[in-house]
Each structure stands twice: as structure tokens, then as C-alpha cells.
């Protein structure tokens, strides 16, 4: 009887960003419009975070986001508003977190091949969980991490990636990180992450750069790091005879 060796993930841990990576950046506008378009949602957010000037916080935070200043206090304040609004929308079914077309198939292949998939987002853990639950991708995600967790911290700091590897119990070299942010990619490379991907759909040139790999499609992560199924050596010998 022929024995088929199933697909095998070449890395133990697959850590992935969300916004701009698994999910189009238009999601940010969708959530923000949801918040700005409802005084009731803004009221619920104010009660939850203890702030009243929701629209002003959003305005300042979006400017910091555009400048990629994720460690700035105004961006962090905006994240609190964003997270609270997203949790309301995802939680009550008004919103479904969008996915890039090739993400679900790629992550399913990695998951089925034995790879551990975890999220590392700038937003809160609850937001990521509810978002992934809303689109059904939560079935593939083992756990969630956030830069707002003090023990992990900024995605721009190499130690964050080492800490996540320690928490999972794997070597940082046995980890893949996927992001759309150059500063995050460089931090992961500095941390010693085994393979780092930077998704840039508008890149003029793909391939290795500064220790990370520039790609245009999430499916390449699975194509590069999942060993394809094959017949065992015994099966091949029998077939040859």
C-alpha cells in the first residue's frame, strides 16, 4: 500500500499581523466610519474608556497612524477608541472583519500542515479575537498577542518577538513573522526570527531585502514554508519495481 506523507510546516510558529496583512487597510476606515456615524456607539465608547472627545481622539490618532507613529500616546489613545468601537461592531454582528482574498487558504494550509498560528496586533486581544470570530478564521488561530500587553510591548522592539517565542515555547529561529510594516520587519529580523515576510502589494521588486522577504501575496508564505505531500521512500521503491 502506498503511504502518503502529508504536507508539513517547515516552521513551528507562524506569527502574523492583521491590518494591512491579513486584512485590508480599508478596515480601519470601516471601523472609524462605524464609530463616527453613531452617537450611541460613541456614548458606549465614552463610558467604557472614560473619555468624551471621541471625534478629536480619532482625528489626532489617524494622523499618527498615517505617520506610522504607533508608539505615540495619541495613537495609543486612538487605539482605545478604535478597539472599543470594533468590539461593539464585531460583537453585535454589525461588522465582519474583512480578509484579503488569499489569506484564508494560506493559513488553512499552514494550520493543516501542523504550523501554530498566532496573531500579533497593535489592537487589543479582544478586538482581534472578535474580528477573527466574525469572519470564521478563529478556527485556525491558536492564540492572540497585542503590543498593548506590557509583557510584550512595541512591535518595533526585537524583544517583543523573543518574548512571544518564549511564551509559546519555541526557538525564535523556528518562527515566521508576516507584516506590512518595514519597521516591524526589521525588528523581527534583529530578534532572529527564522523567516520574516513584508507584504507590499505595490512593490516594484520582490525577494530578499535587509534580512526579510518582500512579497505581494500572502499565499507565498504557505508556498515557501509548507513542504508538499509526497509518497514515502518505500512507496516510491515499490512503484519503481
N, C-alpha and C positions, 0 to 999 in steps of 0.2 A: 504494500500500500504506500502510495506517495505521501510523504509528510511535508506539509507546507509550513515554513517558518513565517509567522505573521510579521507585520510591519513593526519596527522598533524605533522608539525615540532615541536619538543619539545623546540627548542631554536629560538630566533628571528634572530640572525645574525650568519652566517657561514663565517668565515674569513679563507682564505686558501693561503698558499704559492704556488709557481709554481714549480720551479726547484727541482727535486727530490721528489716532492709531487704529483702534477697533471701531471707533465711532466718528463720523464726520464732524468737523468743527461747527457745522450749521446747528448742531445740537445745542450749543451754547446760546445761540440766538433764540432757538425754540423755547428753551427754559426761561430765558430772560424775558421774552415776549409774554410767556405764560404768567410770570410774576407781575410785570408792568401792566398787563391787561386786566388784572383783577384786584380790586381794593380789598376784597375778602381774603385773598391769598396773602397780600401784603400785611394785612392785620394779623393773620395767623403767624407769619414770619416774625413780625414785631414782637408778638407775645412770646415766641419761642426763644429769640436771641436777645431780647431786651433793648432793641434799637427801633427808633421811629422813622428815621430818614432813609427809608429803603431805596428810593429812587436815586438819591445822591450817592449812596454807597455803591450802587450799581454803576453809576456814571464814572466814579473815580476808579472803581475796580476794573472796569473794562479797559480803561486807559492803561492801567498797569499790566493787564493781560496782553494787550496789543504790543506792549514794550517787552513782553516776556519777563517781567519782574515778579516772579512767583513768590519770592521771599519778602516782598514789600508788605508792610502792615495793611495798606489799603486793599491789596489783592486778597490778603487773608480774610479781611473783613467782608469783602465781596463774596468770597467762597462760602462764608457762613450763611449769607443771604441765598446764594445760589443753591447750596446744599439743602437748605430748609424748603425752598420752593420746589426743587426737583423731587424731594421726598414726598411732598404733598401730591405733585402731579403723577409720579410713578406709583405711589402708594394707593391712590384712589382710582387709578385706571384712566385718568385724563390724558396721560402721556405714555408713550412707549419709547424706550431708548433706541435710537437708530443704530444700524450696523453697516459698515462697508460691505459691499457685495461678496467679497471673497473671504471674509473673516470667519464666519460660522463653519464653513467647510474645512478651512485650515486648522482651526482649533479642535474640531471634531477628529480630524486625522491625528493630530498630536496626542489628544486625550486617549484615543483608541490604541495608540502605539505605546502607551504607558507613561507619557510625559505628565508631570504635575503642572497644572496651570493655575497661576495666581495673578491677581490684579494688584498693580501699584499705581494709585492715582493721586492727583493733587486734591481732589474732592474727598469727602468723608466716606468712611467704610459703608455706612448705612445707605448713602446715596448710590454707591457702586452696586451694592447688593440688590437694592430695589430696582435699579436700572436694568441689571442683567436678568433679574427675575421677570421684569416686564416683557422682555423680548425672548425669554426662554433659554438664554445662553448660560444661566446659572447652573444648569445641569453639568456643565463642563468645567466649572470653576471650583477649585478646592477651597480657596480662601481669599481674603482681601487685605490689602495694606494701604495705608494712606500717609502722605507726608505730614499730615496734621498729628499723627501719633508721635509723641515725644521720644519714644524709644527708637523710632526710625528716622523721622525728620526729613529734611530737604532732599529732593531728587537730584539736586546739583552737587551733593556731597557723596563721595565714594563710600563712606562708612555706612550709608543707608542700605546699599546693596549687599554689603558684607553682613549687616545685621539681619536682613531678611534671609540670607542663605543660612545663617546660624540658627534662626528660628525654625526653618524648615528641616535643618539637619543635613544639609548638602554642602559640598565644596562650591565656592563661588565659581570655580572653573567648570562646574557641571551645570551652570545656569545660562539661560538665554534671556536677554532683555530686548524688548521691542518698544520703540518710541518714535515720536515725530519731532523731538526737541534735541538739537545739537548739543546743548549744554548737558542734558541728561545722558546722552550717548557718550560724551567724553568722560563724564563722571563714572559711568558704568565700566568703561574701558580702564580707567585709572584704578577702579576697585578690583580689576582682574576677572571680570565676568567673562565666561568662556566664549560667548558669541553675542555681539551687540548689533542690532539692526536699527537703522534710521529709515523710516518710511517717508519718502518725499516724492509725491506723485508728479511733481513738475521738474524733477531732477534732469539735467541735461546729460549727466553721466552717472551711471550706477556702478556698484562694485566697492572694493575696499578703499577706505579713506580714513586716515588718522586712527586706525585701530578698530573702526566699526564698518559695517557694510550698508551702503546706501541701496535701498530697494524701492520699487514703485508699487508693489503689490504684496499684501500680507501672505498670500499663498506661497510666496517664495520661502518664507520661514519654514513651512512644512516640507516643501520640496527639498530644501537644503539639509534639514535636520532629522528627517524620518527615513530610516533605512527601509527600502521597499521589501515586500514579501517575496519569498523565494522558496524553491524546493531544497530540501536538505541534501547534503552530500551523498547520503545513502540512496536517496531517491534518484539523484542525477546519475549515479553509477549504475543503478538498476535500469534506468531508461537507456543509457548508453549501451548496455549489454544486449 
